[in-house]
Amino acid sequence: MRDKIPGHILPVIVLAQFAGTSLWFAGNAVVFDLTKELQLAEFFVGYITMAVQAGFIGGTLLFAILTVADRYSPVLVFLVCALAGAAANVSLIWSGTAFAALTARFITGFFLAGIYPVGMKIASDWHKEGLGKALGYLVGALVVGTAFPHLLKYFGSDFPWQYVITGTSILASAGGILLYLTVSDGPYRGSSTRAKIKFNAFTKLFRNKNFRSAAFGYFGHMWELYTFWAFVPVILIEYLMRSPDAGLPVSLWSFLIIGAGGISCAVGGLLTIRKGSKWVSMVSLFGSGLCCLLIPFAFSMPLFLFLSFLMVWGMLVVSDSPQFSALVAHSSDPKLVATGLTIVNSIGFALTILSIQLVSYLWLISGSALSFWVMAAGPIAGFCAIYSYKPEK
C-alpha cells in the first residue's frame, strides 16, 4: 500500500499545514502595533499568546471528547476549521477593545485544534510506515507557518499591521481548500467513522505504558517550546539593549530563529529511518535543555555567536516534536489515533500557558536572564519520560 501513495499527498498536506498554522502567531507579529492602537498595557503581549493557547486547549478537549476527527472525514474537518479560523483571525482587525482582541485570538486558537492535530491524523492515515519521516515534514511546516507572520511583518513594515492579519487569513483559507480538493481520507484510517462518543478514551489510552512515556516526553518538550518561541523577540530586544550598535532586525531574526526548526524537523524525520524516533527525541531534548541552561551567559557573546546559538536552539527545541507525535500515534489504539494526538496536544498546550506565565512573571519582576532556566525543567523531565519507551520490534 505504501508504494501506491500518490506523490502529491504529502506535499499538499505539508503545504496546507503551513498555510493553516500561519494563523498561530499572527497576533504576536502585530501585538506591539495592536497595543499601541488600543492603548493597552505592556503585559497584554503575554495575554495575546495565552488567548490562542487557551483557545487551542478548549478546542482540542472538545474535539477529543467528541472524537471529531475519528468520527468524521479529517479532510472535511480541516477545511471547516481552516475557514473558520481564518475568519476569526481577520476579525482581529475590527476589535476595538482588549476583550474583543483576546476573544478573536481565543476563537482562532479553538479552530487551530482542527488544523494541527488533524493534519497529523491525515498524514498517519496515509503512512503506516515511515510516519516519523512524514510527520517531520509536517511539523516542519507548522514551525515555518508559526514563524511566517514575523516575516510578513518584516517585509510589510511600511504597511499597516492589518495586512499581516489579512494575508495569513487568505493563506489559511487557501490551504484548507487545496487540501480538501486534492487529498482524500487515507487508506489506514480507522473504521470508526460513525463510532459512538467514547468518554473513556482518555483512561483507555493512558493505560498503555508506551503511550504514557511518549505523552509525558511530549509534555516536557512543550513546557519549553512555546515559551522559547514567545520570548525570541524579547531575547533579541534584550541583546539590542545591551549592545545598541548591533543593528538587529528583530522581526527578521525572529522568523529565522523560529523557522530554522522547520529544517531540523525534516532532518530529524530522515534520521528516524536509521536511528528511530526515540533516539531523535532524546538527542533533541538533551541539546535544547543545555541551551536553556546556557542562555543567561549568551548575552555577552559577539553578535555572530549569539545569533548562531539562538539558531541552534531554534532547531533543537522543536526537532523532537514530530517524533513525539509519531510515538503517540504508534502507541494509540488504531481507532483512537486522532483522539490520542488531540488529548496529548491539549495537555501539552495547557502546560505552555503555565510556563509562559511563570517565565513572564519572573522576567518582569527581576529582569534577569536566569528566569529562562525555568524552561530547562521541561527537557529534563521529558528526557526521563521518553527513556522508558520501548520501541516495537
N, C-alpha and C positions, 0 to 999 in steps of 0.2 A: 504493500500500500504506500510506503514511504516514497518509492521511486515514481509513483503516479501523481504525486502532489504537483499541481500546476505551478509553473515557475513564477507566476505573478503573485501568488498568495502571500508569502511572507513579506515581500517588498511593499505591498499595498497595506498590510496590517501595520507594518512599521511606520509608513507614511501617515496613516490615519491616527496612529498613536501619537506621533509627533505633533500633528495638527491639533488633536483634541486636548493634549496636555499643555499646549501653549496658553490655555486659559488659566493655568495654575498660579503663576507668578505675575500675571498681567497687572494685577493690583499693586504688587510690590514694586514693579518697574516705574509706576507713576505715583507712588504713595506720597512723595515729597511735594509734587505738584498738587495732589489732591488735598493734602493737609493745609497747604498754603491757600488754596482756593476756598476751602471750607472753614479756614481759620481754626484749625484743630491743634491740640497739644501734641508735643513730641511723642508721647507714649502711644499715640494712635498707630504709629508704624508697626508696633508689635501686635496690636489688635487686628490689623488688616490681614496678617498672616494667620492669626489664631482663628479668625472667622472662616477662612477657607478650610482649614484643617478640621474645625468643628463641623462644618457642613459635610465634609467628606466622611467623617466618622458617623454622623447621623445617616447619611446615605448608605454607607456600607453595612451598618447594622440592620437597616430596614431591608436592604437587598438580600442580606444573609438570612434573616428570619423568614422572608417570603421566598427564598431560593429563586429569585427572579431569573438569573441567567442560566439556571438549570432547568427551569420550567418553560421558558420562552426562548425564542431564537436569539442567540447572543448578538448577531449582527444587527438585528432589529433594535435590541436594547441599546446597542452602541449608537445607532443612528439617532434614536429619540433623545438620548442623553446628550449627544453632541450638539444637537439643535437647541435643546432646552438650556444647556449650559452656556451656549453662545448668546442666547437671548438674555440670560441672567447677567452675563458678563457685560454686555453692551448697555444694560440698564444702569450701570455704574455712572455713565455719562450724565444721567439726569438725577442723580442722587444729590439732594440739596442739604442733607444733614448727615452727621456721623452714623446715626441709626440706619438710615437708608443705604449708605455705602456699605456698612457691615452686613446688612441683610442681603444686598446684591452679591457680596462675596460669599456669604454662607450658602446661598442657593446655588451659586456656581460650584462650590465645593461639593454640595449634595449630588449634583449631576455628574461630577467627575467620578463618582462611585460607579457609574455605568460606562466609564471610558477606560480608566486604567486597569482595574482587575478584570473587567470583561474582555478587554483586548488580550490579556494574558490567557483568559479562558478560550478565546477563539484560537490563539496560537497553539494551546495544548490540545485542542480538538483536531488540529491538523498534523501535529508532530508527536507521535507516540515515542519515537526515538529521537535523540538529538534535541530534546526540549531545552536543555541548558543553553545550547548554542542559539536556538531560536529566540529564547527569552533574553539572551544577551543583547541581540539586536533590538528587541522590543523595548527593553528598559533603557537602552542607549537612546532610543527615540524619545522616551519620556524625559530623559535628562536634557537633551538638546531642546526639546519642546519647553521644558521648565525654564531654561536659560534664555530662550528666544526673545521674550519681551524686553530683556535688558539690551539685546542687540537692536531691536526696533527703536528703543528709547535712544540709543546712541546715535543711530543714523537719522532718527527723526527729531533730534534735539531742537531743530529750528521750527518744528511744527507743534501745535497744541497736543497735550497729553492724550486727548480723546482719540487721536489717530492710532495710538498703540492699542487701545481697547477695541476699536472698530476692526483693526487689522487682525487681531487674534480671534475675534468672533467670526469673521469671514473665513479665516483659515480652519477653525474648528468645524464649522458647518460643512465646508468643502470636504474635509477628511471623513466625516461621518457619511456623507452622501457617496463618496468614492468607494468606501468600504462596502456599503450596502449594495451598490450596483455591480460590484465586481467579485465579491467574496461570498460564498455560501457557508452554511454551517458545516463544520469539519466531519470527517468520517469517524473520528474517535469520540464524538460527542456521546455522553451517557444517554441511556434510554428513558430518562425521567422527564421528558418534555412536558408532560401534564401531571407530574407527580404531586402528591399532596404536600402541603406545607409541613416541614419536619422541624418542630420546635426543639427536638433533642439532638439536632445536628451538631451543636457545639460540644456536648459531652461525648457524643459518639466519636468525633474527630480527635479530641484530646485524650482519649483512652489509648491511642496509638503512640508508642514511645518515640518513634521516629518523627511523627508529626509534632510532638511536643518539643523535641530537640530543634527541629527546623524553625518552629514558631518562635521559641524563646531566643534563638540565634537572631532571627529577624527583628525581634523586639529590641535587642541590644543595638543592632545596626541602625534602626530607626531613631533611637534615642539621640544618636549623633548626627544623622544625615541632614534632616531638615533644619536643625539648629545651625549647622555649619552653613547650609545654603542661605538661610535667613541673615546670617551675620557676615557673609562675604563682603557686601558693600560697607558694613560697619568696620570690618578689619582693614579694608583698603583706605577708608577715610581716616582711621586712626593712624595708619602709617603716613598718610599725607600730612597729618597734623604734626607728626614728629619729624617728618622730612619734607618741608614745604616746597623744596626745589625739585621734588621727584616728578612733578608734572604727570600725574597718573590719571588717565581717563577711567573713572570708576565704573561707568556702565559697560564699557567695552570689556574691561578686565573681569567684571562680574560674569559676563557671558562666557568668556574664555575659560575661566576657572571652573564654573559650574558645568559648562558644555564639554570640558575635557573628559568628564565622566562618561559621556556617550561613547568615546573611543575605548575607554577601559572596559566598559560593559561588553562591547563587541569582542575585544581581545580576550576577556575572561571567558566569554562564551566559546571561543575557539579552543582555549586551554582546557575546557571541560572534556573535550574529546579524548585527551590523553591523561589528564590529571583528575577529572571528576569535579562535580560541583562543590563537594565538601572541602576539597583542597583549596580551590579558588576562594571560597568564603573565609577560610581560616587565615590565609595569607593577607587578604584584604582587611580583615578585622585587626590583625596584628599591626599592619602598616598604618592604617588610619588612626588607631589608638596611639601609636607612637607620635604621630603628627599632633594629636590633641595635647600630648604632654610637652611637645617642643614649641608650640605656638607662642607662649609668653616670651621666649628668647628670640623669636624670629624678627621682631620689630627693630632689632639692632643690626640686621643683615643689610648688605647693599641691595639696591632695588632689584637687580637681576636675580640674586639668590632668593630674595623674599618672594618674588613672583613665581620663581621655579618651585619653591617649597609649596606655595599655595596650589600650583598646577598639579603637583604630585598628590597633594592631599585631595584635591578635587577628583582625581582619578581613583584613588584608593577608597574614598569614602562611599562610593556607590557601585564599584565593580562587583561586589558580592550580592547586590540587590536581586538581579535576575536569578542568581543561583539559589538564593533562599526561596524564591518563588517556585523554581523548578523542584526543589526538595519538598516544599509544601505540597505541590501538585502531585508528585510521585507518591507521597505518603498519605494522600487523601483517598477516601472511598471514591471509586470512579464516578459514582452518581452524585458526588458532592464536591467535585473539584472546584467549581466556581464558588460554592459556599465556603469551602475551606480557605481559598485565597482571599475571599471577601472578609471573613472573620479575622484572619490574621492581619490583613490590611487595616481593618477597623481598630483593633487593639494597638497596633503599631503606631497609627496616626494619633491615637489618644495620648500615647507617650510623648509624641513630638510636642504637644501643647505644654506638657509639664516641663520638658527640657528647655523649650524656647523661653517660657516664662521664668524659669529658675535662672537661666543664664542672663536673661534681660534684667532681672531684679538685681543680681549680683553685679552686673556691669554698671547699672545706673547708680548704685549706692557706693561702689568702690572705684570704678573706672580702671580696674586692674585687669590685665590680660590673664591673670590666674583664674579669672571667672570661667574661662574656656576649659579648664580642667574638668569641669562638671561633665562635659561631653565624653570624657575618657571612660566613664563608668559603663557606657553602652558597649563599646567594642570589647572591653574586658569580660563583661557578663555574657555577651554574645559568643565570644570565643569559647568560654567554658561550656556553654549550652550545646553548641554545634559539635564539639569534640566527641560527644557521646553518640552522635548519629551513626547508624550502622548501614552503609550502602548495601542495596540488594545485589546479590551475586548472580 
